[in-house]
Amino acid sequence: MRATEGWAGLQHVNVLRGWLSLRPPSNFGGDASDPLLRTELLQGAFFTVLPPPDSPERKTHVPEWHYGNIYTLERAPVQFVRLPVSPSRKKEARYEVIICAPYEIRLFGDPSAYSSPHPVLTLNFSVSLQLPCSPTPLLETDRIQFPIEDPPLQHVLSHSITPHVVDGTPFGDAVGIGIQCLDFGYWSVIRARLVPSSIHLPPSLSVALLDEVPVRIAPTQTRVLPLRLGISSLERIPEDVKQLDVELTYVPSTALCQQTSKEAPSHTRDAAQPMRTAFILQTTLPLTHVPLWTQEKHVPIQASYFFAKLMPTVFLVKPPMEAFCDSQPETDLRDNIHTSKCRGNEPILALHGAGVDILAQSFWADSLPRQKYAWVVMPQGRTAWGLDWHGPSTADAFAAVSALSRILCSAGAGRWAKWSFDTETRAILMGHSNGGQGAWYVASRWPNRVCAVVPAAGYIKSQAYVSWCMSRFAHFVDPALRAILDSSLTPDDNDLFLGNLVGKPVLALNGGEDDNVPPWQTREQVGVLKTWDPKADVTYHEDPGQPHWYPDVLLNKRVQDFLDRVYFSSSSPELAGQARKTASLTLTVAVPAESGSLNGWQIHALKTPGLLGRLRVTTNPVGQVSTQTTNIAVFSLDPDAFHATCDDVKKEKILAIDGDNISIDLGDSINPILFVRDTSTTGPHRKSPWKILPHTEPLASTIHRLRTPRQRLQSILSTSAPLTLLVPSLTPSPELSAALRIAHALFLFHALDAQIVSVSEIEATHASREGNLVVIGCAETPRVQRWLERAGGLWAYNDGAWYFDAVRFERPSSAILFCQPHPYDAQSVALFIQSTDAVGLERAVRLFPIRTGVLSPDWLVVDGRADTIGAAGVQGAGVYGWTPPDMADHHTTGNWVWSERMSWLD
């Protein structure tokens, strides 16, 4: 099998069974609440705890599946699990444990590496008891004081987030304190303040809740409180201050707290005013001081910022040897992002490999070349595995670059401003292994934000890295259904988008003896790029005899010479001229919302979402421009950007699109031009003509109103703010259990924050109006019914059943997942997690698209047959069609509709 199938022959899933014995502790009284199980599953995917097989509860019990820490991620949140039935207060209770444990070679390694003839599965499952806390009410005379014992909220130090203090100045203002709820109640942190220390602190130093907005924590949930660290630009934090003591005030909260921290209870408040019982939790924020970098010495610096508005996030940077402004005192910090030339200080965006914890492992920073004028930015990608540098991992990477620019410009009265760069600068992409794949991915989806690429040992796509040829469902699935399911992976297939890199300098690297990502994968990508353009500026180097990782894979003369050529190409007339000759280009897009522009051209909407869109632009020898479109409904052109990358364009009044001449001024136009396909005159034998949309509103507003489908459920992870998980009520229920487990998975795998909100609260808080929304159940509530009607009525819930375009879904144990436009925010999306029964809800939770490589288009219905035939048990799946808004009416948005071409129903 290994000889013919390679790694795919080793992939398999183990189902493990064991027993858990629970002996009642001596202080476990008859009226005490049931204990929780404090669990940790390492290198396993899911687990469940069941009643004993001979118990009466077993016959009707629906297993709740909990996520395991399959990647052994550092700083993982503790997961609390409720027992399926109450344990005896007097004698030992026994429960059955089932563990789902896939054997994946990336986790356990090649058996040949440890001299084994067969794969060896190694996992760890630990369990301990957590008794629910019973906080002691505070005395009204004291108003606020410490709980006597067992506080319901616990400070989790491993989740603390702080920037380094560089020469007395914090390298970022975002800090976070990890808090976990240890009981069955809801608690809101309403205030944070700095506690005076025995060591003198700067008078202006402060810590406060971000925007003074309280943070509610659900039962057993872990959240990182977003705090802003403030200090005057004229003051410094003394080096002997090793930690900050922060006092948190929190209150019981069964309704989403709207009170600000200024309204927190205080000793000075009038005793006649109403008072909520409040508690105090003492926490600490550790500080690490590092010296200011010099030309000869430096250490990697940990910087911080707020990802998606409210999530404290850190990244590492390696400072340059010299300030760019010192070498060119008259230069403008703003980067001309429309030109193909580099200024010489564009940061290097270095993407780590899978499983590399850049905060705990120094080898990644040590292996990157320090530059003369450019910063090296090392984002986490949310976690050590992240989303393979897609979705939120890509957003984290670009946000880290912008955050560094702001830190350098704003910190310490501009003391580092000369080291800064434009916030919207382009970057040089560099990465190894999964990061090498990420470099190919990010550069080919956002070519306008990249000036060069150095991918090392980057695989093409997940299906080429670990083959699907042994998948079970392939023996049963309808080819038409498989095509639609596979379309949800198309946005991740790097080979389809390599043509977008034509004109970008690329240095591709691979070890000659790499048994993880074999060299053929890099060779193939280089070959595809040269197929698009035989004269492409792409170089491939294979290091003979080298394995997957070796310390100088990126730290060598070849890489540095390439970087110097990119940075200083303007000094070479030959290289500068070569970079500006762009006679033709082809822009390929799968999901417009996840793609940028190429030389000023950008695709904003597809005629048939789910299929590729391509825009071919050709400039003939006399400078006339013509375009050919495939599956495009809306695109734009930025004339300035196009002229900056192509000298040969004739500044005339005509642009040919699909053979039709459009009147346009390519010479004098300073605003982007939006082209919309006019479907009003289309016929069976004629392509729809194009028209130019007049500028009646900002282009960004028009693009937001397009509201195109996201084409796959995984888009729920790309959020502009913490996710909101909507449940019918805050009382214990299968829906609340599902929300808690999804919140845990979001934190574990992607460090994404989520708030759990009931339907009755959704209108009362503005916090849930931003960021993506997950609706769990709630189908019968009037508010959700109105949302569905407002979205176009494609999905409906009537008479206790779900309907999709009049098709009724009622098979037992069916999971129903579908995306819809967000009811309040045009930039966000809603994911509905629904079912036909409790078993179906559990299936839906397991189908939540938490990782890449999951077959999940815009909507998906899966029934119980999937237990035996996998994806062939899909009852229906598809990608939405799309109709444009009324461009003359600024209050309308695009609609998601049925797509006959991209849908399948059993």
N, C-alpha and C positions, 0 to 999 in steps of 0.2 A: 504493500500500500504506500509506504513512504517513497519508494522508488518512482511511482507513477503520479501520486497526488501531492507530494511534498508536505508542507505544513498542514494543508487541509485534512490530510489523513489522520492527524493527531487531534483535531478538534472534536470534542465530545462533551456531553453533559452528564454529570453524576447526580443521582438522587440518593441522599444519605438519610438514614433514619437512626434516631437515638432516643434516650429517655432522660427526662429531667425529674429529679426527686426534690421535693420541697418539704423541709421540716419546719414546723412553726417555731419562731423564736420565743424565748421565755416571756417577753413583754408584749406578745401578740394576743391581745384580749379579744373577747367575743364581739365587742362593739367596734373594733378597729376596722378601718378601711382595708380593702385588699391591698397587698403589697404590689409594687411594680417590679418587673424584671429589668434590671440594668444590663443591657446586652451589647456585645460587640462580635460581629462575624467578619473575619478577615479572609479575603480571597474567595469568598462565596457570594453568589448573586442575590439569593432570596432565602428566607427561612420563615417557618410558621410554627406556632406552638398549639397543639391540639389536646382536647380532653382524651383520657385513656380510651382505647377502643371498646372496652366493655361498659363504659359509662352511658347512661341514657342521653346525655347532652350530645354525644358524638354523632348520633343519627341526624340531628338537625343543625349541627354546628357548621358555619361557613368559615373556612380558614381565612385568616387575615395574613397576607404575605408582606413581610418587612424587608426593606433593602439591606443587603450586606455591603460592607466596605470592600468590594471586589478588588479594587486597585491598591488597597492598604494605604490610603491617603493619610498623610500626616494631619494632625490637628482636626481629626474627624469628630463631629459632635456625638455625644453619648445618645444611644437610642433606648428609650423606655418602652416596654411592651406590657400591655395588660394581660392578665391571665384569662384564658378562655372560660374558665369556671372558677368560682371562689374556692380557695383551698380550705381544708379542714383546720380548725383552730386547735385540734387535739392530737392529730396523728399525721403521718407523712402522706403527702399527696404526690401523685405521679402524673406527668404529662408527656405526650409524645412530641418529639421535635423532628421536623422534616427540613432538610437543607438542599437547595438547588446549587450545585457547584460546577460550573463549566470549567473544562480544562482548556486554557488558552495559552498558547506558547509564549506570548508576550509577558504573561504573569509568571509562569513556572519555568520557562527556558526550554531549550532543546534537550531532550533526554540524553543525546550524545555528549552534551557538555558535562554531564555528571555521570557518565559511563553507565547509563541504565539502558536496558533493551526495550523498556516501555515507559510511557509517561507516568510520572509520580505526582499525585495531587496532594498538596499540603495546604491545610487551612486551619484556622483557629476560631473556636466559638467559646466565648466566655460569658458567664451569667452570674449575677449577684442580685441580692434583694435590695430594694429601695422602699422604705416605709414612707408613705405620704406624710408630708409635714403638717403640723398643726400650729401655726403661729399664734402667739399669745397676744390678744388685743391690747392696745396701748391705753394708758391712763389718759383721760380727757384733760387732766390738769397739765400734763406734759406735752400734749399734742403730738409730738414726734419723739420717739426714742427707739432704741434698739430692741428687736425681738429678743425674748429671753433665751430661746433655743430653737433649733430647727427652722431657720429662715426658709420660706418657700422659694426664694430666688437665690441662685448660687452663682458666684463669679467664677467663670471658666478662664483661667489665666492664659491657657494656650490659644485662646481666640482673641487675645488683646492685639490691637493694631496700633503701632506708633511709628512715626518717622525717626530716622536718626537725627541727632542734634549735631549740626556741623558748625564747629567753632562758635557754639552758643546759640545758634539759630536753628529752629526746627525745619527740616527739609520737607515741608508740607504741613497743612493745617488740619488734616483729617486724622482723627484717632477713633478707636473703637474699643468697647468693653464687651466681652462675651458674657452673656447671661443665660442661664437655663432655669426653667421652672421645674420644681421638684414635686409639685402636687397637682391636684385635679382642678385648681382654680385658675382664673385669669387675673393677671397683674399688670398694671401700667406703671412704668417708670416716668415720673412727671418732672423730675429735676435732677440735675447733676451739678455739683460744685466742687471746687478745689478746696481741700482741707489744709489749713496752715501747717507748715512743717517746722521742725526744729532748725532746719537749715533755711537761711534767708532766701526767699523766692522773689523774683522781680515783681514789683507792685502790679504791673499790667498783665501778668500771666493769668490766664483763665481757661477753664474748661466748662463747656455748656452743651446741652442737647442741641443738635443741629436745628436751627430755626425755631428752637424752643418748642418743638412738637413732641408730645408724649409718645412713648413706644409701648404697645401692649404685647404681652407674651402669653401665648396659649398654653394649656396644660402640657407638660413635658417638652415644650418647644425650646429650641436654642436660637437666640438672635444676637446680633452684634449691634450694640447701641451706637448710633452715629453721633459723635461728639466733635465739636470744633475747638481746636487749640488756638488760643489767641495770645499774642504778645506784641508789645510796642516795637516798632522798627528800631528804636534807639536802645533797647534793652537786650540782654543776653541771659541765657540760662546758665548758671554756674556749673562747672564740670563736676562738682561734688554732689549735685542733685541727681541721684541715680533712679529715682522713681517719683511719680506724682500720686498723692493720695486723693482719691476722688470719692465723694460721698453721694450715694444715690438715694433718692426718696421715691418710694413706690407705694401704690395703693391697690386694694382689690378693685377689679374692673370687670363687670359683666357686660358693660356696654363700651363701645369704642370711645376712648377718652378724648375729648376735644379741648380739655383745659390745657393751657400752656404752663410752662414751668414757672412763669411769674405768678401764677395763681396757686402754686403749691402751698400747703399749710405752713405756717410759720409761727414762731413764738410770739411775734408781735401782733398777730391778728386779734381782732376783737373777739372776746370769748363768746359773745352772743351770736357770732356768725356760725352757719352750719359747717360742720367739720367731717371730713372723711378720715377713717382710721388710716394711719400712715406708718410706714416702716422705713428703717434706714439700713442700707447695706454699704459697708465699707469695702472699697476696691482699690487696687493699685494699677498704675500704668508704668511699666519699666521703661527707663530711658537709656539709650546707648549713645554716648558721645564719641564722635570721630573728628580728627583734625581736618583743617582745611587742606584741600588737595594742592599739590605743587607740581611742577614739571617733572620732578624726579620721583615723587612719592604720591601714592593715593591708596585708598581702600574703597571697595564697592559701597555705595551709599544707598540706604533704604529710604525711598521717598513715599509719600502718601497722597491720596486724593479721594474724592467721592465718586465712585462708579455709579452710573445710573442715578445720580442725584443724591442718594442716601446710603450708599454702601461703602464704608471705609475700606480702602484697598491700598496695598503697598506694591512697589516694584523696585528693582535695583537699577542703578546707573553707574557707569564708569566714566569719570570726567575726562575731558580732553587735556592735552599737555599745555596748550596755549589758548588764550581767549581770542576768538575770531576777530573781534572788533579792535584788538590791539594790533593785529597785522594789517587791518584795512580800516583805519579810523573813520573814513568817510562813507563806509558802506551802510546801506539800509538793512536793518534786521529782517525786514519782510522778504520772504522768499518768493520769487516769481514762479509760482507753481505752474504757469502755463508754458514755460520754456523747457526744452529738453536738456538744457545745460544745467550743471550743478554749480552752486555757489562755493562749495568747499567745506561747509559745516553742517550738511544734512545729517541728522542722527542715524546711527545704525540701530535698527530694530531687530534684536536677536531673540529668536524663538527657540526655547529649550525643547528637548525630547520628552517623550512620554514617561511619566513617573519621576521626572527630575524636580526635586523640591529646591528651588533656587535660594530659598531663605535658610535652608539647613545644609545644603551641599554647595561647597565653594568652587567645585571643579568647573562648573559652567562659566562663571565669571572669569576664572583664571584662564580659560581657554580662548577668550575673545581678545582680539588685538585692540590695544588702546590707540586712539587716533590723535593727530596733531591738533585739529580744530573741532572734531565732531564728538558728541556724546554717544555712548553705547547704552541703549535702553533695553533692559531685560524685564519684560512683563511676566506675570505669573500665568496669564491666560485663564484667570480665575482660580485654578488649582493646578497641581502637578500633572494631571491628565487633561482637565478641562474638556472642551468639545473639539479636540483635535485642531485647535486654532481656527475653528469655524464659529459663526454666530457670536455669542457673547465673548468668546475668547478673542476673536478679531477685534471686537469693539474695545475690549480691555487693552489690547496692544496699541491701537491708535490713540485711545484716551490717555494712556501713559505718556506718550510723546507730547501731547498737548498740555498735560498736567505739568510735565517738567519745564516746558517753556514758561508757564504761568508762575511756577515756583521761583525760577531764576529771575523773572522780571519783578516780582512783588516782594520777595523776602528781604528783610533787613534793610529797608530804605533803598532798595535797588543795588545792594552791595555786590550782587552777582549778575547784574543786568548785562554786563559786557560779555558774559559767557552764554547768553541766551540766543534764541533763534525764533523765527516766526512760528506762532502757534499752529498755523495750518501748513507747516512745511511738509515737503515730501520726505521720504526716508529710504534708506537702503535696507532691504530685507535680507536677513541672514538667519539660517536655522539648521539644525541637525536632526536627523531621524524624523520623528513626528514633527519637529520644528522645521526640518527641511521640506517635508510635505506641506507644512503650514506656509512656508515662504513661497512655494509654487502657488498655493491656494490664494493667499492674500494678494500677491502681486498680480495674478491674472484676473482677479475679481475687481480690484481697485487700482488699475494701472495708472490712473491720474495721481495717486498718492505715493507712487514708488518711482525711484530713479535708477535702481539697479537691484539685482537679486543674486544671492550666493546661497543656493540650496545644497546641503550636504546629506547624502544618504536619505533622500526624501522619496517615499513611495508614491506611486501614481494615484492610487485610490484604495479604499478599504477592500474592494473586491479583488484587487490585484495583490494586495498585501497578504490577506488570508482568503484563499479561494472559497467560493460558495459551491463548488462542484459537488460536494458531498451533502448538500442541504436536503433534508427529508421532503420538504414541501414540494420540491421540484418534480417529484414523482406523481403528484396529484393535481397541480395547479393548472388552471386554464391559461394558455399563453397570453390571451388578451388581458386577463387579470394581472398576470405577472408583469406585463409591460407597464401597466398603470402603477403598480406597486414600485417597480424599479424607477419610475420617473421621480420618486421622492428622493432617490440617491443621485440623480443627474446633477443637481447643484454642487455636489461634492466631487464630481469626477474631473480631476485636474486636467487630464489629457484633452477634454473637449474645449478648454478655454485657453490653451497655450498660445493660440494665435493672437490673443490680446497683448502678448508680451513682445510682439514684433517692434523693434526699435529700442527695446530696453537692453542694456548690457547684462549678460547673465554669465556667471561662472558656476558650473555645476560640478560637484565633487562626489566621489564614492571610493570606498576602500575596495581593493581588488579581491579580497577574501571575505567580504561582508556576507555572513550567512543569515543576517537579519533582514536587511533590504538588499537583495542581490544587485550587482551593478547593472544588470539589464534594465532595471526600472528607470535609473537615471539616464542610461543610454537611450531608452525608448522616448523619454520626454524630450531630450535634446533633438532626437530625430524628428519628432512631431513638430517641434518649433521650427526646425530647418525646412520641413515640408511646406509650412506656411510662407517662409521666406528663406531661400537658400543663402542669402547674404546676411542673415540675422547675426547680430553681435552676441553669439553664444559660444562659450568655450567649455569643453568637457575635459576634466582631468581625473584619471583613475590612479590611485596610489597602489602600486603593486604590493601584494602581500599584506596589506593592512586590513584589519577587521572592521566591524561596524563602528566602533568608537576608538579613537586614539587621540591623545591630548593635543596634538598639533594639527588636527584636521582643518581647523580654521586659523590657527596661529602659526602662519608660515609666510615666507616671502612671496609665494605665488598669490595668495589672497591679498596681501598688502599691496603688491604691485597693481592688482586689479582695482583695489579701492583708490589708490593714488590716481590711476588713469581716469576713474569715474569722477573723483573730486576735482581734478585739475585739468579736465579735458579742454576747458576754454582756453588754456594756454597753448594748445596744440591745434592749429588751423585745420589740419587734416581730420582729426577726431571730431572737432566741433562741427565741421561741415558734414561729416558722415552722419552725425546725430540728427541733423536738421533735414535731411532728405527723406521725406516720408511721402512717396508718390501714391501709395495706396495702403489701406488698412481694412481689417475685418474685425468688428466688435461682436463677440458672442456672449449672450446673456441667457441664463436660465430663470433667475428670480430678479426682476428689476430692483426690488427693495434691498437686495443684497449685493448690488453691483454699482460700480462707479463709471466714470467717463473715460474715454480714450481720445486724446488729442482734441478735446472739445466736443466730441459726439457722445451722447448718452441715450440709452434706451430706457423709457419710463413705464411702458405697458406693452403687453403681448396680446396679439389677436386671440391666440389659444393658449392660455396658461397651462404649463406642463410640458409644452414643446419648446425647443430652443428658438431664440430669436437671434437673427444675424443681420448686421448692417455692414454692407460693403461700400467703401468709399474709394473712388479712383480719381486721380488728378492726371489729366493727359499732358503731353509735352508743352502745350500752349497755355496750361494753367486752368483749364476748364474742369469743374468738379461735377461728378455724377455719382449717384448712390443707387444701390439695389437693396431692397429690404426683403426679409423673410420672416413672416409671423410677427410683425411689429405693428402696434396700434398707435403708439405715441413715442416720439423721440425729440431730442433737442440738439442744437448746435450752438456752441459758444465761439463766435468768430474770432475773438482775440486769442483764445487758446489754440484754435486751428491754425491761424496765421503764425503763431509762435513756434509751431512744430513743423510747418511746411512752407518753405519760402516760395514755392512755385505756384501758389494759388493766384489765379487771376482775379482781381477785384472788380468783378462785373455783377450784373443784375440778375443773372439766371443761374438756377441750380436744378439739375436734372435728377428727379426722384422716380425710380421705377419707369423710366422712359418719358415721364411727363415733366415739362419745364415749369418751374415755379419761380415767380418774380421775387427776388431777394437781393439785398445789398450786402454782399460779403465784405465790402471795403469799409463802409462807414458805420455799420451797426456796432453798437457797444454793448447791447444787451443780448443774453441768450435768446435764441429763436426756437419756439416750440412748434413742432409739426404734428398735426393730428390727422389720422386717416378719416376721410369723410365717407361714412357708411351709408349716407342717405341716397346716393346715386349708384350704389353698387348693383351689379347684375350678374347673371350666370356666366357671361363671357367677358366681363370687364373687371379689372382690378379697381378697388376703391381709390379714388384720387386723393391727393394730399392737400391740405390747406394749412396756412399759418395762423396760429391763434394770436389775436391781438393782445397787447400788454394792458390788461385792465386790472391786474393784481400782481403782486410779486410772484415770481416763478415758483418759489418754494411753496407758497400757498396753493398754487394750482396743482403741483405735484402731490401734495397731501390730499387734495380732494379727489385725485384719481382712485385712491384706496383700492389698489389691485390685490387680488388674492395672494397669500403667502406661499401657496402650493404644497405645503407640508406641515404637519402638526408640530414639528420641531421648532418652527418659528416662535412658539410660545416662550422659548428660552431667551430670545433677543428682545429684551424689555428696556424701556427708557426709565423705569423706576421699579421699586420693589413690587413683586407680583402680589396680586390679591387673590386669595383662595376663598371663594364664596360657597357657603354651606347654608342649609335651611335654618339652622339655629345653632347656638353655642352649647346646647346640651349634648350629652353623649349620644352618638348615632354612628351608623356605618359611614355616613358622609363626612362627619368630623374626623373619624379615624383615618379615612382616606386622605383628608386634607393634611393631617399631622404627618402622615408618612410621606406625602409628596413634598411638604415643607422640609422634612428631614433630608430627602434625596436632593432637593435643590441646593441646600446648604452643603451637603456632603460632597457632591460631585462638581458643583460650579460656584460655591460660595455666593449663591444668590439668596437674597433675603425675601421673605414672604410674610404677609399678614393674613390672618384668618378672620373673616368678617361674615356676619350673618346677613340674610336678605333684608331684614328690618333695619340694618345699620347702613346699607350701601348708599342710601341717599343722604345720610346724616354726616358723611365724612368726605372731604375733598381728596383725602389721601388715596382712595380707591379709584379716583377718576383719572389717574395717571398710571402708566405701566400696564403690562398685560394682565388679563383677568382669566382665572380658571373657575368655571361654574360646575360644581359637583352636586348632582341632583338638582333640587330647586325647580323641577320642571313644572310643577303645578302652581307655582306662585305667580300672581298677576304681573309682577314686575318683569320677571323673566319672559313671560308670554308676550309682553309689550316689546321687549328687546327683539324677540324673534320676528315679530310682525314688522318692526321698523327695519330689520335687516333684509326684508323682502319676502318673508314667509316661505322660504324654501324648506326650512325645517319647522315642524310643528308638533306639539304634544297635545293629543286629544283622546278622550275616553281611555286614559291610562296607557297609551301607547305612543311611540314616536313614529312620525311620518317624515319621509324625505321625498318631496315632489310627488305626493300622493301614494308612495310606496310605504306600506306598513311593516314595521319590524317588531316581531313578537316572539321569536324563538327563545326558548329558555336559555339562561346563562349567557345572553348576548351582551357584549360591550359595544357602546356607541360613542365614538369620539369624533368631533367635528369642530372646525374653526369657524368663527363668525367675526364680522367687524366689531370692534369694541363699542359699547353703547355710548360712550362719552368722548373718547379720545381717538381722533382720526389716525394718529400715528401708531396706535397700539392694536392688539388683536385679542380676541376672547377664544378660549378653548373650552368646549363643553364636554364634560366627562359624565356620560349617562349610561343607562343599562336597562335591561328588562326585569332584572331581579338582583338579589344580593350577590349571587355568584357572578353575575355579569359585571357588577360594580368592581369586584375584586379583579376580574379579568381586565377591566379598563384601567385600574391602577397599575397593573403590571405592564400595560401597553403605553403608559405615559412616556413620551419620547425623551428620556433623560440622557441618552447617549447617541452617538453617530451610528450609522449603519442600520438604522431601524426603518423598516418599510412602512411608512405612514404618510400618505398624501393628505390633502385637505380634509377629507372625511373618510371614516373607516368604521365598518360594522363587522364584528367577529363573533361567531357563536361557538358553542361547545365542541364542534367538530375540530377546532384548532388544537384540542388536547391530543389528538392522534395524528392529524395531517398538517399541522402547522398553518402556514399562511394560506393553504388551500381551504381552510375553514372560514375564509372571509366571505361574508354574505353580500357585502357591497363596499365599493371604494371608488374614490375619484378625486379629481382636481376641479375646482369651480371654473366655470366660464366667467366672462367679465363684460359688462357694458359700461361705456364711459358716462361721466356726469354731463349735465347740460352746462357747457362751458360758459354760457352767458349768464347762468344763475350761480352766483358764488355760494349759495347755501346748499347746493346739491353735491353728492359724492358718487363715485362709481359703485356699481352694484355687482354682487356675486350671484351668478345664475347657474342653472344646470348646464353641463357640458356633455353633449352626446358623445363627442369624440374621446373625452378623457374620463369616462365613467364606466363602471361595470357593476351589474346587479345579478345576483343569482336568481 
